[in-house]
Amino acid sequence: MDWRTDNPCDRLLPVLGPQHDVVTHHKALPHGEVAGAIARVRAGDPGKMGTLAFEFLVLTAARGGVERDGSG
């Protein structure tokens, strides 16, 4: 078996264009509103793979450095 010696991802740069290391942070959805958000996404089009992917992301995501405001 022959192994690749090149990186096939190198061919993606011309297609994708330059990638910037810009980080945009978003506020977390309050814990009490997560179930409602998932229900709204499910109601949109439950047969779509994106819906399942979003639910998987929500249920498995972890946030580091969560800020506490002392309200709960």
KENUZA-460048 format. One record per residue (C-alpha): z, y, x; residue in one letter. Coordinates in steps of 0.05 Angstrom, whole numbers, padded with zeros to 5 digits, always signed. Last residue first. Layout:
ZYXA/...
//
This chain:
+00793+00641-00565G/+00791+00715-00557S/+00812+00719-00484G/+00745+00743-00460D/+00730+00682-00419R/+00668+00680-00375E/+00636+00613-00363V/+00622+00602-00290G/+00578+00542-00299G/+00544+00524-00364R/+00530+00453-00382A/+00471+00429-00422A/+00470+00359-00452T/+00473+00372-00527L/+00433+00436-00525V/+00379+00407-00480L/+00373+00344-00522F/+00366+00387-00585E/+00312+00429-00552F/+00274+00366-00529A/+00278+00337-00599L/+00249+00400-00630T/+00197+00405-00575G/+00174+00334-00591M/+00154+00356-00661K/+00169+00312-00721G/+00227+00355-00746P/+00185+00417-00758D/+00227+00479-00774G/+00287+00446-00808A/+00308+00414-00743R/+00310+00482-00708V/+00352+00511-00764R/+00400+00452-00761A/+00406+00459-00686I/+00424+00532-00693A/+00476+00517-00747G/+00509+00464-00704A/+00512+00512-00645V/+00544+00570-00684E/+00618+00551-00673G/+00607+00544-00598H/+00584+00616-00591P/+00512+00617-00566L/+00512+00631-00492A/+00487+00698-00467K/+00422+00697-00428H/+00412+00704-00354H/+00345+00723-00324T/+00333+00700-00253V/+00271+00725-00218V/+00248+00681-00160D/+00176+00697-00171H/+00121+00645-00176Q/+00051+00665-00154P/-00006+00636-00194G/-00001+00573-00236L/-00071+00546-00222V/-00076+00568-00150P/-00005+00544-00137L/-00016+00475-00169L/-00055+00443-00112R/+00007+00444-00067D/+00041+00400-00120C/+00001+00340-00094P/+00040+00342-00029N/+00001+00308+00026D/+00016+00244+00065T/+00007+00198+00006R/+00029+00126+00018W/-00019+00068+00027D/+00000+00000+00000M/
//
